[in-house]
Amino acid sequence: MKRLLLAGAGLLALGVVSASAADLPARMPAKAPVYVPPMAYNWTGFYLGINGGGGFGRSEFSGTLPSGGFDTSGGLVGGTIGYNWQTGPVVFGLEGDADWSGLKGSTTCGLVTSCDVRNDFLATIRGRLGYAFDRWMPYVTGGAAIGNVKTSIAGFGDTDKTRTGWTVGGGIEASIAGPWTAKVEYLYVDLGDADTAVAGTSASFTSNIVRAGINYKF
């Protein structure tokens, strides 16, 4: 009898447990974590930087002591300041830079004397128009160029004239780490004609500049 009572109590307890389990809600399937894509890079803001590179171009003396066109070349290094404003993928910018320049060349002019030309400093003020692919931005640029054209004609003397001309070019800039960006760009610069120490003789100066730069965006 005792065994029958124990067996009955066990069956009753099992039934209660089964009924309670049946009343529990079904376990919800586990959800995969939601992927949050990284925020796109924003190019808007002020920046400061440094740049450096080299140039190769042409110059020519014309007038009283003419020469044929001759090559110029040399290095450049300097600083950059600018501001970008981004709307959608389009980036508008204004950039200025000032570089020490070692662009120079020489030739024979008037068939009998030596003529030298040199550019000691070069600054530009340019607009930029870029198209952002997140952290990469190709751009076109153009504006004013200011620099000196220093000439020396053997036996006649030296001159140092500051000229305002124009520049146009393009490049690509990329975000590399935090607020730092790096760029590579090409500029064509034309400083026009500068008077020399010989009346009626002037020297033209154009250059193709290829340089790299690093900027810090605030």
ZARO-558866 format. One record per residue (C-alpha): residue in three letters; z negated, y negated, x negated. Coordinates in Angstrom, 2 decimals, m for minus. Example, Ala and Ser with C-alpha at 12.3 -4.5 7.8 and 13.67 -1.06 7.14 Angstrom:
<rs>
(r 'Ala' (m7.80 4.50 m12.30))
(r 'Ser' (m7.14 1.06 m13.67))
</rs>
This chain:
<rs>
(r 'Met' (0.00 0.00 0.00))
(r 'Lys' (m0.90 m2.35 m2.77))
(r 'Arg' (2.43 m1.67 m4.45))
(r 'Leu' (4.27 m2.40 m1.24))
(r 'Leu' (2.49 m5.76 m0.87))
(r 'Leu' (3.31 m6.74 m4.47))
(r 'Ala' (6.94 m5.77 m4.02))
(r 'Gly' (7.19 m7.79 m0.81))
(r 'Ala' (5.64 m10.86 m2.46))
(r 'Gly' (8.13 m10.59 m5.34))
(r 'Leu' (11.10 m10.42 m2.98))
(r 'Leu' (9.79 m13.44 m1.05))
(r 'Ala' (9.39 m15.51 m4.24))
(r 'Leu' (12.90 m14.57 m5.35))
(r 'Gly' (14.32 m15.71 m2.05))
(r 'Val' (12.56 m19.08 m2.27))
(r 'Val' (13.87 m19.68 m5.79))
(r 'Ser' (17.41 m18.74 m4.74))
(r 'Ala' (17.28 m21.07 m1.74))
(r 'Ser' (16.00 m23.96 m3.89))
(r 'Ala' (18.78 m23.42 m6.41))
(r 'Ala' (21.34 m23.43 m3.63))
(r 'Asp' (20.03 m26.82 m2.46))
(r 'Leu' (20.53 m28.46 m5.91))
(r 'Pro' (23.70 m30.66 m6.27))
(r 'Ala' (26.51 m29.23 m8.34))
(r 'Arg' (26.46 m30.42 m11.95))
(r 'Met' (28.88 m33.32 m12.49))
(r 'Pro' (31.54 m32.69 m15.12))
(r 'Ala' (30.95 m34.59 m18.38))
(r 'Lys' (33.11 m37.69 m18.75))
(r 'Ala' (35.01 m38.39 m21.95))
(r 'Pro' (33.92 m41.62 m23.69))
(r 'Val' (36.02 m44.64 m22.68))
(r 'Tyr' (38.32 m45.84 m25.51))
(r 'Val' (37.98 m49.55 m26.15))
(r 'Pro' (40.95 m50.80 m28.20))
(r 'Pro' (40.14 m53.28 m30.98))
(r 'Met' (40.66 m56.94 m30.16))
(r 'Ala' (43.96 m58.42 m31.32))
(r 'Tyr' (43.72 m60.76 m34.29))
(r 'Asn' (43.64 m64.45 m33.38))
(r 'Trp' (45.45 m66.81 m35.77))
(r 'Thr' (44.03 m70.03 m34.30))
(r 'Gly' (41.96 m72.16 m36.68))
(r 'Phe' (41.79 m74.20 m39.89))
(r 'Tyr' (42.34 m72.58 m43.27))
(r 'Leu' (42.18 m73.40 m46.97))
(r 'Gly' (43.85 m71.49 m49.77))
(r 'Ile' (45.53 m71.28 m53.14))
(r 'Asn' (49.14 m70.49 m53.98))
(r 'Gly' (51.22 m69.74 m57.03))
(r 'Gly' (54.66 m68.58 m58.01))
(r 'Gly' (57.86 m69.74 m59.62))
(r 'Gly' (61.06 m71.62 m58.98))
(r 'Phe' (64.66 m71.66 m60.09))
(r 'Gly' (67.16 m74.33 m59.21))
(r 'Arg' (69.86 m76.76 m60.26))
(r 'Ser' (70.06 m80.31 m61.49))
(r 'Glu' (72.92 m82.59 m62.43))
(r 'Phe' (73.33 m86.00 m64.05))
(r 'Ser' (76.03 m88.14 m62.44))
(r 'Gly' (77.42 m91.61 m62.96))
(r 'Thr' (77.77 m93.33 m66.36))
(r 'Leu' (76.61 m90.27 m68.33))
(r 'Pro' (77.68 m87.31 m66.21))
(r 'Ser' (76.93 m83.68 m66.87))
(r 'Gly' (77.84 m80.44 m65.24))
(r 'Gly' (75.22 m78.71 m63.11))
(r 'Phe' (72.55 m76.89 m65.12))
(r 'Asp' (69.67 m74.53 m64.37))
(r 'Thr' (66.02 m75.41 m64.00))
(r 'Ser' (63.08 m73.02 m63.82))
(r 'Gly' (59.31 m72.81 m64.19))
(r 'Gly' (56.03 m71.93 m62.54))
(r 'Leu' (53.86 m73.56 m59.86))
(r 'Val' (50.21 m73.30 m58.82))
(r 'Gly' (48.13 m75.30 m56.37))
(r 'Gly' (46.16 m75.54 m53.14))
(r 'Thr' (46.94 m75.25 m49.42))
(r 'Ile' (45.41 m76.61 m46.20))
(r 'Gly' (46.56 m75.98 m42.67))
(r 'Tyr' (45.88 m75.30 m39.00))
(r 'Asn' (47.32 m72.66 m36.66))
(r 'Trp' (47.35 m72.63 m32.87))
(r 'Gln' (48.24 m69.38 m31.11))
(r 'Thr' (49.47 m68.96 m27.54))
(r 'Gly' (50.40 m65.40 m26.67))
(r 'Pro' (52.22 m63.98 m29.70))
(r 'Val' (53.64 m67.39 m30.70))
(r 'Val' (51.83 m69.30 m33.46))
(r 'Phe' (52.39 m73.01 m34.12))
(r 'Gly' (51.10 m74.44 m37.40))
(r 'Leu' (50.94 m77.47 m39.62))
(r 'Glu' (50.55 m76.87 m43.36))
(r 'Gly' (50.31 m79.03 m46.46))
(r 'Asp' (50.13 m78.10 m50.12))
(r 'Ala' (50.06 m79.77 m53.52))
(r 'Asp' (51.12 m77.92 m56.68))
(r 'Trp' (51.28 m78.50 m60.39))
(r 'Ser' (54.87 m77.74 m61.36))
(r 'Gly' (56.52 m76.73 m64.60))
(r 'Leu' (60.11 m76.78 m63.29))
(r 'Lys' (62.44 m78.16 m65.97))
(r 'Gly' (65.85 m77.90 m67.61))
(r 'Ser' (68.17 m79.66 m70.06))
(r 'Thr' (71.85 m80.16 m70.77))
(r 'Thr' (74.33 m82.39 m72.59))
(r 'Cys' (75.40 m85.46 m70.65))
(r 'Gly' (78.11 m87.97 m71.51))
(r 'Leu' (79.41 m85.23 m73.87))
(r 'Val' (77.35 m86.65 m76.75))
(r 'Thr' (73.66 m86.86 m75.85))
(r 'Ser' (70.86 m84.62 m74.62))
(r 'Cys' (69.47 m85.02 m71.09))
(r 'Asp' (66.28 m83.42 m69.80))
(r 'Val' (64.83 m83.23 m66.29))
(r 'Arg' (61.37 m82.10 m65.25))
(r 'Asn' (59.23 m81.84 m62.14))
(r 'Asp' (55.45 m82.18 m62.78))
(r 'Phe' (54.08 m82.06 m59.23))
(r 'Leu' (55.36 m80.93 m55.87))
(r 'Ala' (53.76 m81.36 m52.44))
(r 'Thr' (55.02 m80.40 m49.00))
(r 'Ile' (54.03 m81.20 m45.41))
(r 'Arg' (55.58 m78.65 m43.08))
(r 'Gly' (55.54 m77.31 m39.57))
(r 'Arg' (55.36 m73.55 m39.14))
(r 'Leu' (56.54 m71.36 m36.26))
(r 'Gly' (55.42 m67.75 m36.34))
(r 'Tyr' (55.43 m64.65 m34.14))
(r 'Ala' (52.27 m62.56 m34.40))
(r 'Phe' (52.33 m58.78 m34.47))
(r 'Asp' (48.53 m58.56 m34.31))
(r 'Arg' (47.56 m58.98 m38.00))
(r 'Trp' (51.09 m59.61 m39.27))
(r 'Met' (52.97 m62.87 m38.76))
(r 'Pro' (56.51 m63.64 m39.97))
(r 'Tyr' (57.30 m67.35 m39.77))
(r 'Val' (59.84 m70.07 m40.45))
(r 'Thr' (58.83 m73.43 m41.88))
(r 'Gly' (60.28 m76.83 m42.72))
(r 'Gly' (59.38 m80.45 m43.34))
(r 'Ala' (59.00 m83.07 m46.06))
(r 'Ala' (58.78 m82.50 m49.81))
(r 'Ile' (57.31 m85.03 m52.25))
(r 'Gly' (57.56 m84.70 m56.03))
(r 'Asn' (58.43 m86.51 m59.22))
(r 'Val' (61.69 m86.24 m61.11))
(r 'Lys' (61.11 m87.07 m64.75))
(r 'Thr' (64.25 m87.65 m66.84))
(r 'Ser' (64.78 m88.16 m70.55))
(r 'Ile' (68.09 m89.24 m72.11))
(r 'Ala' (68.11 m89.13 m75.90))
(r 'Gly' (68.59 m92.60 m77.34))
(r 'Phe' (68.12 m94.36 m74.00))
(r 'Gly' (64.59 m93.59 m72.81))
(r 'Asp' (62.54 m91.84 m70.15))
(r 'Thr' (61.89 m92.39 m66.43))
(r 'Asp' (59.43 m90.87 m63.96))
(r 'Lys' (60.39 m91.34 m60.32))
(r 'Thr' (58.52 m90.05 m57.26))
(r 'Arg' (60.97 m88.81 m54.66))
(r 'Thr' (60.66 m87.78 m51.02))
(r 'Gly' (63.04 m85.08 m49.88))
(r 'Trp' (63.02 m82.09 m47.58))
(r 'Thr' (62.21 m78.38 m47.60))
(r 'Val' (62.94 m75.37 m45.40))
(r 'Gly' (62.08 m71.69 m45.70))
(r 'Gly' (60.14 m68.77 m44.31))
(r 'Gly' (57.64 m66.07 m45.11))
(r 'Ile' (55.21 m63.49 m43.84))
(r 'Glu' (51.42 m63.68 m43.64))
(r 'Ala' (48.89 m60.91 m42.96))
(r 'Ser' (45.17 m60.63 m42.29))
(r 'Ile' (43.72 m58.53 m45.11))
(r 'Ala' (39.91 m58.60 m44.69))
(r 'Gly' (37.64 m60.63 m42.43))
(r 'Pro' (38.69 m64.29 m42.61))
(r 'Trp' (41.06 m63.72 m45.56))
(r 'Thr' (44.83 m63.73 m45.20))
(r 'Ala' (47.63 m63.32 m47.74))
(r 'Lys' (51.21 m64.57 m47.62))
(r 'Val' (54.52 m64.48 m49.44))
(r 'Glu' (57.03 m67.25 m48.80))
(r 'Tyr' (60.33 m68.78 m49.89))
(r 'Leu' (61.09 m72.53 m49.84))
(r 'Tyr' (64.27 m74.41 m50.63))
(r 'Val' (63.41 m77.91 m51.89))
(r 'Asp' (65.74 m80.90 m52.30))
(r 'Leu' (64.29 m84.05 m53.86))
(r 'Gly' (67.61 m85.90 m53.83))
(r 'Asp' (68.75 m88.18 m56.70))
(r 'Ala' (66.48 m90.09 m59.07))
(r 'Asp' (67.49 m93.08 m61.20))
(r 'Thr' (67.42 m92.68 m64.98))
(r 'Ala' (67.01 m95.05 m67.91))
(r 'Val' (70.78 m95.52 m68.03))
(r 'Ala' (72.11 m97.90 m65.38))
(r 'Gly' (74.48 m96.15 m63.03))
(r 'Thr' (73.23 m92.66 m63.95))
(r 'Ser' (71.09 m90.54 m61.63))
(r 'Ala' (69.76 m86.98 m61.69))
(r 'Ser' (69.64 m84.61 m58.73))
(r 'Phe' (66.94 m81.98 m58.32))
(r 'Thr' (66.91 m78.89 m56.07))
(r 'Ser' (64.89 m75.71 m56.38))
(r 'Asn' (64.32 m72.31 m54.81))
(r 'Ile' (60.61 m71.51 m54.79))
(r 'Val' (59.09 m68.06 m54.31))
(r 'Arg' (55.30 m67.92 m54.20))
(r 'Ala' (52.31 m66.01 m52.89))
(r 'Gly' (49.07 m67.35 m51.46))
(r 'Ile' (45.60 m66.40 m50.26))
(r 'Asn' (43.93 m68.33 m47.43))
(r 'Tyr' (40.43 m68.42 m45.93))
(r 'Lys' (40.40 m69.06 m42.16))
(r 'Phe' (37.44 m70.88 m40.60))
</rs>
